Amino acid sequence: FPEEETDFMEVSLFDLAESFFSLMRKKEEKKTRTIRRKEFSLEEKMKEIMAVLKENSFLDFLDYFSQQESFEEALVSFFSLLELIKSRIVIAIQKGPFQPIKVRLRQEAYLKRK
């Protein structure tokens, strides 16, 4: 692992949700609506998150959700992230309050993948 988990504090689900909805509000204010219907599955988005983590040591919460094309896509991605956290595969961390939120594999999940 590039950095020890002790350098970071775990982010609460409340803080994750607050950050997510704050980002979505800002994103919606800046965006003109294009109506496009596309369906996303939790499994598809979980695989996408895991692919990012396989390529990088972490996923930047703000960057990842800023790139989602619609609120619906972002919401499915957020629920997918919550499922990965619940399954104890990933952990959301930050260096301190108001610091960027990072998502990465838990150490035990990282070791199992090697």
C-alpha positions in Angstrom: 0.0 0.0 0.0 1.4 3.4 -0.9 0.3 5.1 2.3 -0.6 3.5 5.6 -4.3 3.6 6.6 -3.3 5.2 9.9 -2.4 8.4 8.0 -6.1 8.8 7.2 -9.3 8.7 9.1 -12.3 6.8 7.9 -15.1 8.9 6.4 -18.6 8.3 7.9 -21.5 7.4 5.7 -23.1 10.7 6.7 -20.1 12.7 5.5 -20.0 10.7 2.2 -23.7 11.4 1.6 -23.3 15.0 2.4 -20.3 15.4 0.0 -22.2 13.5 -2.7 -25.4 15.6 -2.6 -23.4 18.9 -2.2 -21.5 18.0 -5.4 -24.7 17.0 -7.2 -26.4 20.3 -6.3 -23.4 22.3 -7.7 -23.3 20.1 -10.8 -27.0 20.6 -11.5 -26.7 24.4 -11.1 -24.1 24.5 -13.9 -25.6 22.1 -16.3 -28.2 22.5 -19.0 -30.5 19.5 -19.2 -30.2 17.0 -22.0 -32.8 14.3 -21.8 -31.2 11.0 -22.5 -32.4 7.7 -21.0 -29.7 5.2 -20.2 -29.8 2.6 -17.6 -27.0 1.7 -15.2 -26.7 -1.3 -12.9 -25.1 -1.5 -9.5 -23.0 -4.4 -10.7 -21.8 -2.5 -13.7 -20.8 0.5 -11.6 -19.2 -1.7 -8.9 -17.0 -3.2 -11.7 -16.2 0.3 -12.9 -15.1 1.5 -9.5 -13.0 -1.7 -9.0 -11.4 -1.1 -12.4 -10.3 2.4 -11.4 -8.9 1.0 -8.1 -7.1 -1.8 -10.0 -5.4 0.9 -12.2 -4.8 3.4 -9.4 -4.1 3.1 -5.8 -7.2 5.2 -5.0 -10.3 6.8 -6.5 -10.7 10.5 -5.9 -14.4 10.9 -4.7 -14.9 14.4 -6.1 -13.2 13.7 -9.5 -15.1 10.4 -10.0 -18.5 11.8 -9.3 -17.9 15.0 -11.2 -17.4 12.9 -14.3 -20.8 11.2 -14.1 -23.0 12.4 -17.0 -26.3 12.5 -15.1 -27.7 12.5 -11.7 -29.1 9.0 -12.2 -25.7 7.7 -13.2 -24.1 9.4 -10.2 -26.7 8.0 -7.9 -26.3 4.4 -9.1 -22.5 4.9 -8.8 -22.9 6.2 -5.2 -25.1 3.2 -4.2 -22.5 1.0 -5.8 -19.8 2.6 -3.7 -21.9 2.2 -0.6 -22.3 -1.5 -1.4 -18.5 -1.9 -1.8 -18.0 -0.2 1.6 -20.7 -2.4 3.2 -19.1 -5.5 1.8 -15.8 -4.3 3.3 -14.0 -4.3 0.0 -13.2 -0.6 -0.1 -12.8 2.1 2.5 -13.5 5.9 2.1 -10.8 7.9 3.9 -9.5 11.5 4.3 -6.5 13.1 6.0 -8.8 15.3 8.1 -12.1 17.2 8.1 -12.8 19.1 4.9 -9.9 17.3 3.2 -10.4 15.4 -0.1 -12.1 12.1 0.2 -10.3 9.1 -1.3 -11.6 5.6 -1.8 -9.3 2.6 -1.9 -9.2 -1.1 -1.4 -9.1 -2.2 2.2 -5.8 -3.8 3.1 -7.3 -7.2 3.5 -9.1 -7.0 0.1 -5.9 -5.7 -1.5 -3.9 -8.7 -0.1 -6.6 -11.2 -1.3 -6.3 -9.7 -4.9 -2.5 -10.2 -5.1 
